Amino acid sequence: MAKIINIQPITRIEGHASIHIQLNDQGNVQETKVAFKSLRGFEKFVEGKPAEELPRIVSRICGICPWMHHIASNKAVDACFKVKVPIAGNLLRELMLTVAHIEDKLLHFFFLAGADFFLGSEYDYSVRNIMGLVKTKPELAEKVIKMRHKAKMVLDRFSKKTIHPIAGVPGGFIKPLSMEDRKIFLDNLTELLDFALFAMEYAKKEVFPKFEEFYLGLGEITTGFIGIVDKKGSLNLYDGNIRLMKPNGSCEEFRPDEYLDHL
């Protein structure tokens, strides 16, 4: 007998979505749909607003990755005003963006998706969450929570706001990096680097072996990739050309302001 499975909401992503799976009479998947239903409307919110207000407004697109929206908007306004950002301003922006990526990945991998990988399907779904991780693997959970706090503290201390940053302004940053902040950041970021190395080794030994056979059985899907690269062709999270790698492996590069001409 045909059956429809609805999963709503999806709890392993940073946002709101649902999955609808239709099974045929044999119990096999006949059709799968993923629906993203939330209307953001920020394109309309910013119409008529002063350009310099946009970085502050669009940081509210997301409470988990606000720095990405904040910095992207800053760079767009820089281009509109035709200003050249000083070296220090670019470095501070890149520093905050990099720390924001670390904090974001800590949240996604450990708090959202991690419990499925660390605990596995032998645990009931009601246990596969951060609280279940605290109970079953307290030492790992303590490290994770501590590291996210350290990353968050760096962002909070510099932006003076817990969630939605206002530190980036057209042409640069609102303040320089003091020696006191520099020391605090170095201490915390050194610990975060050590934890990243620990997490990779932990995943190789404790996570990957359990799921390797399952993932190898899924087959391969040929797809393309897109990202920012520097002048040497290496990944850059802050600045550079956009590189589009097509499913056949060929690459095409273009400036960020040419985005709509290619995609």
C-alpha positions in Angstrom: 0.0 0.0 0.0 1.3 3.4 -0.9 2.4 5.6 2.0 3.5 9.2 2.5 6.1 10.1 5.2 6.2 13.8 6.3 9.2 15.0 8.3 8.5 18.5 9.6 10.5 20.4 10.8 13.9 19.2 9.8 16.0 19.6 12.9 19.5 19.1 11.5 19.8 22.3 9.5 20.1 26.0 10.2 16.6 27.0 9.1 13.1 25.8 8.5 12.2 23.0 6.0 10.3 19.8 5.6 10.7 16.6 3.7 7.8 14.7 2.0 8.6 11.1 1.0 6.1 9.1 -1.1 6.4 5.3 -1.0 4.9 2.9 -3.6 3.0 -0.3 -2.9 6.3 -2.2 -2.5 7.5 0.2 0.1 10.2 1.8 -2.1 10.7 5.5 -2.4 8.7 6.8 -5.4 9.2 10.6 -5.0 10.9 12.9 -2.5 10.4 16.6 -2.1 12.2 19.1 0.1 10.2 22.3 0.9 11.6 25.5 2.3 8.6 27.6 3.2 9.8 30.6 5.2 9.5 34.0 3.5 12.4 36.3 4.5 11.6 39.4 2.4 14.9 41.3 3.2 15.1 42.4 -0.4 12.0 44.5 0.2 13.0 45.5 3.8 16.1 47.4 2.5 14.4 49.3 -0.3 14.6 53.0 0.4 17.0 52.6 3.4 20.3 54.5 3.5 23.0 52.2 2.0 25.2 52.4 5.1 22.4 50.9 7.1 22.3 47.7 5.0 25.1 45.8 6.8 23.3 46.3 10.1 19.9 45.3 8.7 20.8 42.2 6.8 22.8 40.7 9.7 19.3 39.8 11.0 18.7 37.4 8.1 20.1 34.6 10.4 20.9 34.4 14.1 23.4 31.6 13.4 25.5 33.0 10.6 24.9 36.8 10.8 28.6 37.6 10.2 28.4 36.2 6.6 25.5 38.4 5.7 27.1 41.4 7.5 30.4 41.2 5.8 28.9 40.5 2.3 26.7 43.5 2.7 29.7 45.6 3.8 31.6 44.6 0.7 28.7 45.5 -1.5 28.3 48.9 0.0 32.1 49.5 -0.3 31.7 48.8 -4.0 28.8 51.2 -4.3 30.7 54.0 -2.6 33.9 53.1 -4.5 35.9 53.1 -1.3 39.2 51.3 -0.8 39.3 49.5 2.5 42.6 49.9 4.4 44.7 46.7 5.0 43.9 46.7 8.7 40.1 47.0 8.0 40.2 44.0 5.6 42.2 41.9 8.0 39.8 42.6 10.9 36.8 41.7 8.7 38.5 38.5 7.6 39.5 37.6 11.2 35.9 38.0 12.4 34.5 36.2 9.3 36.9 33.3 9.9 36.0 33.0 13.6 32.4 33.2 12.6 32.8 30.2 10.3 34.5 28.2 13.1 31.6 29.0 15.5 29.0 28.2 12.8 30.6 24.8 12.1 30.8 24.0 15.7 27.1 24.6 16.1 26.1 22.8 12.9 28.3 19.7 13.2 28.2 19.1 17.0 24.9 20.6 18.2 22.7 19.8 15.1 24.1 16.9 13.1 26.7 15.5 15.5 24.4 13.5 17.7 23.4 11.3 14.7 27.0 10.6 13.9 28.4 10.2 17.4 25.5 8.2 18.8 24.1 6.4 15.7 20.8 4.8 14.9 21.0 2.4 17.9 19.9 5.4 20.0 16.3 6.6 19.9 15.8 9.8 17.9 14.7 11.6 21.1 18.2 11.1 22.5 20.1 12.1 19.4 20.5 15.8 20.3 23.0 17.9 22.2 21.4 17.0 25.6 21.7 13.3 24.7 25.3 13.9 23.8 25.8 15.5 27.2 24.5 12.4 29.0 26.2 9.8 26.8 29.5 11.4 26.0 29.9 14.1 28.7 33.6 14.7 28.1 33.2 15.3 24.4 30.1 17.5 25.0 31.9 19.6 27.6 34.7 20.3 25.1 32.3 21.2 22.3 30.3 23.6 24.5 33.5 25.2 25.9 34.9 25.7 22.4 31.8 27.3 21.0 31.7 29.6 24.0 35.3 30.7 23.2 34.5 31.4 19.6 31.4 33.2 20.5 33.3 35.3 23.1 35.8 36.5 20.5 32.9 37.6 18.2 30.9 39.2 21.0 33.9 41.0 22.5 34.8 42.7 19.2 31.4 43.4 17.8 29.8 44.4 21.2 26.7 42.4 20.3 25.8 38.8 21.1 24.1 37.9 17.8 23.8 40.6 15.1 27.1 42.4 14.5 27.4 46.1 13.7 31.3 46.2 13.7 31.7 46.4 9.9 31.0 49.8 8.3 31.5 51.1 4.8 35.2 51.5 4.2 36.4 49.4 7.2 35.7 48.5 10.8 34.4 50.6 13.7 37.6 50.2 15.8 41.2 48.9 15.8 42.4 45.7 17.5 43.7 46.6 21.0 46.7 44.7 22.5 44.4 43.4 25.2 41.9 42.0 22.7 44.8 40.6 20.6 46.1 38.5 23.5 42.7 37.2 24.5 41.9 36.3 20.9 45.2 34.5 20.4 44.7 32.4 23.5 41.2 31.4 22.6 41.9 30.8 18.9 44.9 28.6 19.8 42.6 26.4 21.8 40.1 26.4 18.9 42.9 25.2 16.5 43.9 22.4 18.9 40.2 21.4 19.2 39.8 21.3 15.4 42.8 18.9 15.1 41.3 16.8 17.9 37.9 16.8 16.2 39.4 15.6 12.9 41.2 12.7 14.6 38.1 11.8 16.6 36.0 11.7 13.5 38.5 9.5 11.7 38.5 6.9 14.5 35.1 7.1 16.1 32.7 8.3 13.4 33.8 7.5 9.8 34.4 3.7 10.3 30.7 3.3 11.5 29.3 4.9 8.4 31.8 4.2 5.7 30.0 1.1 4.3 26.6 2.9 4.3 27.9 5.9 2.4 29.9 3.9 -0.2 26.6 2.1 -1.0 24.9 5.3 -1.9 26.8 5.8 -5.1 28.0 9.0 -6.6 26.2 12.1 -7.8 28.1 14.3 -10.3 27.6 17.9 -9.4 29.3 21.3 -9.6 30.9 23.5 -6.9 31.2 27.2 -6.4 33.4 29.2 -4.1 35.8 32.2 -3.7 39.5 31.8 -4.6 42.5 34.0 -4.1 45.1 35.0 -6.7 46.8 31.6 -6.2 43.6 29.7 -6.8 43.2 28.6 -3.1 40.0 28.8 -1.1 39.4 32.2 0.5 36.4 32.9 2.6 36.6 36.7 2.5 37.8 38.1 -0.9 38.7 37.0 -4.4 37.2 35.8 -7.7 34.3 33.4 -7.8 35.3 30.0 -9.2 32.6 27.8 -10.7 33.6 24.2 -11.2 31.1 22.4 -13.6 30.1 18.7 -13.2 32.6 17.8 -16.0 35.5 19.3 -14.0 36.1 22.4 -16.1 36.4 25.7 -14.2 35.3 29.2 -14.9 36.3 32.3 -12.9 34.7 35.7 -12.7 34.5 38.8 -10.5 31.8 39.0 -7.8 30.2 41.9 -9.6 29.7 39.6 -12.7 27.8 37.1 -10.7 24.4 37.7 -12.4 26.1 37.4 -15.8 27.1 33.8 -15.2 24.5 32.4 -12.8 
